[in-house]
Amino acid sequence: MRISVDLTLSPLQNDYEEHVINFIKVLRASKFKVLENPLSTQIFGEYDELMAFLTKAIKASFQEVDISVLTMKVVKTDRSDYEPNF
C-alpha cells in the first residue's frame, strides 16, 4: 500500500534551523520521493518501507536535541503527483 506522509519538525531550541535542515537532508538522501514547501516536507512510498525508514530518521533527529515536536500526517494514497485543478 502506498502512502503520503506530511512532516513538520520543530526543535524547541535556538539553533532549530540546523536540525530541521539535517532532517530534510536525511529524507532527501533516501530512496523515497520527497517534496518540500516552506511549511512542511512530504515523503511518499510503500507503507512498510517508508514507516521503517521514518522511525529511524525521527529517532536520530530526536537524539540530537533536548525537546522537539514532530507533526506527522499520513494519507493512505500516493499524492505525489497532485496538481490543483482550480
Phi and psi in radians as a Rosetta constraint file:
Dihedral C 1 N 2 CA 2 C 2 CIRCULARHARMONIC -1.552 0.35
Dihedral N 2 CA 2 C 2 N 3 CIRCULARHARMONIC 2.501 0.35
Dihedral C 2 N 3 CA 3 C 3 CIRCULARHARMONIC -2.316 0.35
Dihedral N 3 CA 3 C 3 N 4 CIRCULARHARMONIC 2.851 0.35
Dihedral C 3 N 4 CA 4 C 4 CIRCULARHARMONIC -2.111 0.35
Dihedral N 4 CA 4 C 4 N 5 CIRCULARHARMONIC 2.352 0.35
Dihedral C 4 N 5 CA 5 C 5 CIRCULARHARMONIC -2.210 0.35
Dihedral N 5 CA 5 C 5 N 6 CIRCULARHARMONIC 2.238 0.35
Dihedral C 5 N 6 CA 6 C 6 CIRCULARHARMONIC -1.835 0.35
Dihedral N 6 CA 6 C 6 N 7 CIRCULARHARMONIC 2.163 0.35
Dihedral C 6 N 7 CA 7 C 7 CIRCULARHARMONIC -2.137 0.35
Dihedral N 7 CA 7 C 7 N 8 CIRCULARHARMONIC 2.396 0.35
Dihedral C 7 N 8 CA 8 C 8 CIRCULARHARMONIC -2.307 0.35
Dihedral N 8 CA 8 C 8 N 9 CIRCULARHARMONIC 2.001 0.35
Dihedral C 8 N 9 CA 9 C 9 CIRCULARHARMONIC -1.739 0.35
Dihedral N 9 CA 9 C 9 N 10 CIRCULARHARMONIC 2.289 0.35
Dihedral C 9 N 10 CA 10 C 10 CIRCULARHARMONIC -2.328 0.35
Dihedral N 10 CA 10 C 10 N 11 CIRCULARHARMONIC 1.492 0.35
Dihedral C 10 N 11 CA 11 C 11 CIRCULARHARMONIC -1.187 0.35
Dihedral N 11 CA 11 C 11 N 12 CIRCULARHARMONIC 2.312 0.35
Dihedral C 11 N 12 CA 12 C 12 CIRCULARHARMONIC -1.658 0.35
Dihedral N 12 CA 12 C 12 N 13 CIRCULARHARMONIC 1.245 0.35
Dihedral C 12 N 13 CA 13 C 13 CIRCULARHARMONIC -2.776 0.35
Dihedral N 13 CA 13 C 13 N 14 CIRCULARHARMONIC 2.907 0.35
Dihedral C 13 N 14 CA 14 C 14 CIRCULARHARMONIC -1.096 0.35
Dihedral N 14 CA 14 C 14 N 15 CIRCULARHARMONIC -0.659 0.35
Dihedral C 14 N 15 CA 15 C 15 CIRCULARHARMONIC -1.648 0.35
Dihedral N 15 CA 15 C 15 N 16 CIRCULARHARMONIC 0.721 0.35
Dihedral C 15 N 16 CA 16 C 16 CIRCULARHARMONIC -1.075 0.35
Dihedral N 16 CA 16 C 16 N 17 CIRCULARHARMONIC -0.605 0.35
Dihedral C 16 N 17 CA 17 C 17 CIRCULARHARMONIC -1.013 0.35
Dihedral N 17 CA 17 C 17 N 18 CIRCULARHARMONIC -0.762 0.35
Dihedral C 17 N 18 CA 18 C 18 CIRCULARHARMONIC -1.009 0.35
Dihedral N 18 CA 18 C 18 N 19 CIRCULARHARMONIC -0.743 0.35
Dihedral C 18 N 19 CA 19 C 19 CIRCULARHARMONIC -1.243 0.35
Dihedral N 19 CA 19 C 19 N 20 CIRCULARHARMONIC -0.663 0.35
Dihedral C 19 N 20 CA 20 C 20 CIRCULARHARMONIC -1.130 0.35
Dihedral N 20 CA 20 C 20 N 21 CIRCULARHARMONIC -0.798 0.35
Dihedral C 20 N 21 CA 21 C 21 CIRCULARHARMONIC -1.068 0.35
Dihedral N 21 CA 21 C 21 N 22 CIRCULARHARMONIC -0.759 0.35
Dihedral C 21 N 22 CA 22 C 22 CIRCULARHARMONIC -1.079 0.35
Dihedral N 22 CA 22 C 22 N 23 CIRCULARHARMONIC -0.719 0.35
Dihedral C 22 N 23 CA 23 C 23 CIRCULARHARMONIC -1.114 0.35
Dihedral N 23 CA 23 C 23 N 24 CIRCULARHARMONIC -0.778 0.35
Dihedral C 23 N 24 CA 24 C 24 CIRCULARHARMONIC -1.114 0.35
Dihedral N 24 CA 24 C 24 N 25 CIRCULARHARMONIC -0.672 0.35
Dihedral C 24 N 25 CA 25 C 25 CIRCULARHARMONIC -1.087 0.35
Dihedral N 25 CA 25 C 25 N 26 CIRCULARHARMONIC -0.653 0.35
Dihedral C 25 N 26 CA 26 C 26 CIRCULARHARMONIC -1.118 0.35
Dihedral N 26 CA 26 C 26 N 27 CIRCULARHARMONIC -0.772 0.35
Dihedral C 26 N 27 CA 27 C 27 CIRCULARHARMONIC -1.080 0.35
Dihedral N 27 CA 27 C 27 N 28 CIRCULARHARMONIC -0.792 0.35
Dihedral C 27 N 28 CA 28 C 28 CIRCULARHARMONIC -1.061 0.35
Dihedral N 28 CA 28 C 28 N 29 CIRCULARHARMONIC -0.611 0.35
Dihedral C 28 N 29 CA 29 C 29 CIRCULARHARMONIC -1.345 0.35
Dihedral N 29 CA 29 C 29 N 30 CIRCULARHARMONIC -0.102 0.35
Dihedral C 29 N 30 CA 30 C 30 CIRCULARHARMONIC -1.379 0.35
Dihedral N 30 CA 30 C 30 N 31 CIRCULARHARMONIC 3.063 0.35
Dihedral C 30 N 31 CA 31 C 31 CIRCULARHARMONIC -1.462 0.35
Dihedral N 31 CA 31 C 31 N 32 CIRCULARHARMONIC -0.030 0.35
Dihedral C 31 N 32 CA 32 C 32 CIRCULARHARMONIC -1.563 0.35
Dihedral N 32 CA 32 C 32 N 33 CIRCULARHARMONIC 2.711 0.35
Dihedral C 32 N 33 CA 33 C 33 CIRCULARHARMONIC -1.307 0.35
Dihedral N 33 CA 33 C 33 N 34 CIRCULARHARMONIC 2.289 0.35
Dihedral C 33 N 34 CA 34 C 34 CIRCULARHARMONIC -2.197 0.35
Dihedral N 34 CA 34 C 34 N 35 CIRCULARHARMONIC 2.290 0.35
Dihedral C 34 N 35 CA 35 C 35 CIRCULARHARMONIC -2.142 0.35
Dihedral N 35 CA 35 C 35 N 36 CIRCULARHARMONIC 2.476 0.35
Dihedral C 35 N 36 CA 36 C 36 CIRCULARHARMONIC -2.178 0.35
Dihedral N 36 CA 36 C 36 N 37 CIRCULARHARMONIC 2.630 0.35
Dihedral C 36 N 37 CA 37 C 37 CIRCULARHARMONIC -2.468 0.35
Dihedral N 37 CA 37 C 37 N 38 CIRCULARHARMONIC 3.061 0.35
Dihedral C 37 N 38 CA 38 C 38 CIRCULARHARMONIC -1.094 0.35
Dihedral N 38 CA 38 C 38 N 39 CIRCULARHARMONIC -0.326 0.35
Dihedral C 38 N 39 CA 39 C 39 CIRCULARHARMONIC -1.868 0.35
Dihedral N 39 CA 39 C 39 N 40 CIRCULARHARMONIC -0.402 0.35
Dihedral C 39 N 40 CA 40 C 40 CIRCULARHARMONIC -2.803 0.35
Dihedral N 40 CA 40 C 40 N 41 CIRCULARHARMONIC 3.058 0.35
Dihedral C 40 N 41 CA 41 C 41 CIRCULARHARMONIC -2.214 0.35
Dihedral N 41 CA 41 C 41 N 42 CIRCULARHARMONIC 2.370 0.35
Dihedral C 41 N 42 CA 42 C 42 CIRCULARHARMONIC -1.940 0.35
Dihedral N 42 CA 42 C 42 N 43 CIRCULARHARMONIC 2.512 0.35
Dihedral C 42 N 43 CA 43 C 43 CIRCULARHARMONIC -2.389 0.35
Dihedral N 43 CA 43 C 43 N 44 CIRCULARHARMONIC 2.511 0.35
Dihedral C 43 N 44 CA 44 C 44 CIRCULARHARMONIC -2.307 0.35
Dihedral N 44 CA 44 C 44 N 45 CIRCULARHARMONIC 2.464 0.35
Dihedral C 44 N 45 CA 45 C 45 CIRCULARHARMONIC 3.012 0.35
Dihedral N 45 CA 45 C 45 N 46 CIRCULARHARMONIC -2.991 0.35
Dihedral C 45 N 46 CA 46 C 46 CIRCULARHARMONIC -1.266 0.35
Dihedral N 46 CA 46 C 46 N 47 CIRCULARHARMONIC 2.376 0.35
Dihedral C 46 N 47 CA 47 C 47 CIRCULARHARMONIC -0.853 0.35
Dihedral N 47 CA 47 C 47 N 48 CIRCULARHARMONIC -1.030 0.35
Dihedral C 47 N 48 CA 48 C 48 CIRCULARHARMONIC -1.063 0.35
Dihedral N 48 CA 48 C 48 N 49 CIRCULARHARMONIC -0.773 0.35
Dihedral C 48 N 49 CA 49 C 49 CIRCULARHARMONIC -1.179 0.35
Dihedral N 49 CA 49 C 49 N 50 CIRCULARHARMONIC -0.800 0.35
Dihedral C 49 N 50 CA 50 C 50 CIRCULARHARMONIC -1.178 0.35
Dihedral N 50 CA 50 C 50 N 51 CIRCULARHARMONIC -0.754 0.35
Dihedral C 50 N 51 CA 51 C 51 CIRCULARHARMONIC -1.171 0.35
Dihedral N 51 CA 51 C 51 N 52 CIRCULARHARMONIC -0.630 0.35
Dihedral C 51 N 52 CA 52 C 52 CIRCULARHARMONIC -1.116 0.35
Dihedral N 52 CA 52 C 52 N 53 CIRCULARHARMONIC -0.771 0.35
Dihedral C 52 N 53 CA 53 C 53 CIRCULARHARMONIC -1.087 0.35
Dihedral N 53 CA 53 C 53 N 54 CIRCULARHARMONIC -0.820 0.35
Dihedral C 53 N 54 CA 54 C 54 CIRCULARHARMONIC -1.114 0.35
Dihedral N 54 CA 54 C 54 N 55 CIRCULARHARMONIC -0.651 0.35
Dihedral C 54 N 55 CA 55 C 55 CIRCULARHARMONIC -0.990 0.35
Dihedral N 55 CA 55 C 55 N 56 CIRCULARHARMONIC -0.799 0.35
Dihedral C 55 N 56 CA 56 C 56 CIRCULARHARMONIC -1.212 0.35
Dihedral N 56 CA 56 C 56 N 57 CIRCULARHARMONIC -0.752 0.35
Dihedral C 56 N 57 CA 57 C 57 CIRCULARHARMONIC -1.149 0.35
Dihedral N 57 CA 57 C 57 N 58 CIRCULARHARMONIC -0.705 0.35
Dihedral C 57 N 58 CA 58 C 58 CIRCULARHARMONIC -1.185 0.35
Dihedral N 58 CA 58 C 58 N 59 CIRCULARHARMONIC -0.772 0.35
Dihedral C 58 N 59 CA 59 C 59 CIRCULARHARMONIC -1.039 0.35
Dihedral N 59 CA 59 C 59 N 60 CIRCULARHARMONIC -0.788 0.35
Dihedral C 59 N 60 CA 60 C 60 CIRCULARHARMONIC -1.069 0.35
Dihedral N 60 CA 60 C 60 N 61 CIRCULARHARMONIC -0.716 0.35
Dihedral C 60 N 61 CA 61 C 61 CIRCULARHARMONIC -1.139 0.35
Dihedral N 61 CA 61 C 61 N 62 CIRCULARHARMONIC -0.775 0.35
Dihedral C 61 N 62 CA 62 C 62 CIRCULARHARMONIC -1.097 0.35
Dihedral N 62 CA 62 C 62 N 63 CIRCULARHARMONIC -0.562 0.35
Dihedral C 62 N 63 CA 63 C 63 CIRCULARHARMONIC -1.242 0.35
Dihedral N 63 CA 63 C 63 N 64 CIRCULARHARMONIC -0.270 0.35
Dihedral C 63 N 64 CA 64 C 64 CIRCULARHARMONIC -1.477 0.35
Dihedral N 64 CA 64 C 64 N 65 CIRCULARHARMONIC -0.252 0.35
Dihedral C 64 N 65 CA 65 C 65 CIRCULARHARMONIC -2.307 0.35
Dihedral N 65 CA 65 C 65 N 66 CIRCULARHARMONIC 2.840 0.35
Dihedral C 65 N 66 CA 66 C 66 CIRCULARHARMONIC -1.327 0.35
Dihedral N 66 CA 66 C 66 N 67 CIRCULARHARMONIC -0.835 0.35
Dihedral C 66 N 67 CA 67 C 67 CIRCULARHARMONIC -2.369 0.35
Dihedral N 67 CA 67 C 67 N 68 CIRCULARHARMONIC 2.331 0.35
Dihedral C 67 N 68 CA 68 C 68 CIRCULARHARMONIC -2.605 0.35
Dihedral N 68 CA 68 C 68 N 69 CIRCULARHARMONIC 2.542 0.35
Dihedral C 68 N 69 CA 69 C 69 CIRCULARHARMONIC -2.025 0.35
Dihedral N 69 CA 69 C 69 N 70 CIRCULARHARMONIC 2.315 0.35
Dihedral C 69 N 70 CA 70 C 70 CIRCULARHARMONIC -2.151 0.35
Dihedral N 70 CA 70 C 70 N 71 CIRCULARHARMONIC 2.096 0.35
Dihedral C 70 N 71 CA 71 C 71 CIRCULARHARMONIC -1.732 0.35
Dihedral N 71 CA 71 C 71 N 72 CIRCULARHARMONIC 2.231 0.35
Dihedral C 71 N 72 CA 72 C 72 CIRCULARHARMONIC -2.339 0.35
Dihedral N 72 CA 72 C 72 N 73 CIRCULARHARMONIC 2.254 0.35
Dihedral C 72 N 73 CA 73 C 73 CIRCULARHARMONIC -2.045 0.35
Dihedral N 73 CA 73 C 73 N 74 CIRCULARHARMONIC 2.328 0.35
Dihedral C 73 N 74 CA 74 C 74 CIRCULARHARMONIC -2.062 0.35
Dihedral N 74 CA 74 C 74 N 75 CIRCULARHARMONIC 2.237 0.35
Dihedral C 74 N 75 CA 75 C 75 CIRCULARHARMONIC -2.025 0.35
Dihedral N 75 CA 75 C 75 N 76 CIRCULARHARMONIC 2.299 0.35
Dihedral C 75 N 76 CA 76 C 76 CIRCULARHARMONIC -1.458 0.35
Dihedral N 76 CA 76 C 76 N 77 CIRCULARHARMONIC 1.155 0.35
Dihedral C 76 N 77 CA 77 C 77 CIRCULARHARMONIC -3.107 0.35
Dihedral N 77 CA 77 C 77 N 78 CIRCULARHARMONIC 2.761 0.35
Dihedral C 77 N 78 CA 78 C 78 CIRCULARHARMONIC -1.595 0.35
Dihedral N 78 CA 78 C 78 N 79 CIRCULARHARMONIC 1.911 0.35
Dihedral C 78 N 79 CA 79 C 79 CIRCULARHARMONIC -1.797 0.35
Dihedral N 79 CA 79 C 79 N 80 CIRCULARHARMONIC 0.318 0.35
Dihedral C 79 N 80 CA 80 C 80 CIRCULARHARMONIC -1.141 0.35
Dihedral N 80 CA 80 C 80 N 81 CIRCULARHARMONIC -0.360 0.35
Dihedral C 80 N 81 CA 81 C 81 CIRCULARHARMONIC -1.831 0.35
Dihedral N 81 CA 81 C 81 N 82 CIRCULARHARMONIC 0.310 0.35
Dihedral C 81 N 82 CA 82 C 82 CIRCULARHARMONIC -1.101 0.35
Dihedral N 82 CA 82 C 82 N 83 CIRCULARHARMONIC 2.306 0.35
Dihedral C 82 N 83 CA 83 C 83 CIRCULARHARMONIC -2.315 0.35
Dihedral N 83 CA 83 C 83 N 84 CIRCULARHARMONIC 2.199 0.35
Dihedral C 83 N 84 CA 84 C 84 CIRCULARHARMONIC -1.100 0.35
Dihedral N 84 CA 84 C 84 N 85 CIRCULARHARMONIC 2.498 0.35
Dihedral C 84 N 85 CA 85 C 85 CIRCULARHARMONIC -2.067 0.35
Dihedral N 85 CA 85 C 85 N 86 CIRCULARHARMONIC 0.638 0.35
